[in-house]
């Protein structure tokens, strides 16, 4: 993985869980912002560039697919990791169509989330260095 600063946005409506995940990600020396509502996530994404966005599917207001779709428009390079307890085919189709790179079932193991983010971020480094996937 690159030595540049990694910026991650965590979006979820469970304040305690988001804060815990942000602490875990910060322990990797990754800069982490948290948004508890969709409009705040969109506002942060307009102001800041993110390498990855971790978000929950079910949320009041904008669901995870819509948040992903809107952020993807301005930040197409960002890796999108969805956390969901709802893994039916309609949900999977909506989020994949919106641009989600990985789906993690809830409850999410924080170590698994870190591993997935490292994998996704390393994938981007390989693409930029070689111009293609290995």
GIFEN-V794016 format. One record per pair of residues at least 6 apart in sequence whose C-alpha atoms are under 6 Angstrom apart, sorted by sequence separation. I is the first residue (numbers start at 1). J is the second residue. If there is no record, write none. Layout:
BEGIN
i=I j=J
i=I j=J
END
This chain:
BEGIN
i=35 j=41
i=57 j=63
i=127 j=133
i=57 j=64
i=56 j=64
i=22 j=32
i=80 j=100
i=81 j=101
i=85 j=105
i=80 j=101
i=81 j=102
i=82 j=103
i=83 j=104
i=84 j=105
i=85 j=106
i=81 j=103
i=83 j=105
i=84 j=106
i=7 j=30
i=9 j=32
i=11 j=34
i=13 j=36
i=6 j=30
i=7 j=31
i=8 j=32
i=9 j=33
i=10 j=34
i=11 j=35
i=12 j=36
i=38 j=62
i=6 j=31
i=7 j=32
i=9 j=34
i=11 j=36
i=52 j=78
i=56 j=82
i=51 j=78
i=52 j=79
i=53 j=80
i=54 j=81
i=55 j=82
i=56 j=83
i=57 j=84
i=50 j=78
i=52 j=80
i=54 j=82
i=55 j=83
i=56 j=84
i=69 j=98
i=65 j=95
i=65 j=98
i=8 j=50
i=7 j=50
i=8 j=51
i=10 j=53
i=12 j=55
i=7 j=51
i=8 j=52
i=9 j=53
i=10 j=54
i=11 j=55
i=12 j=56
i=8 j=53
i=10 j=55
i=1 j=122
END
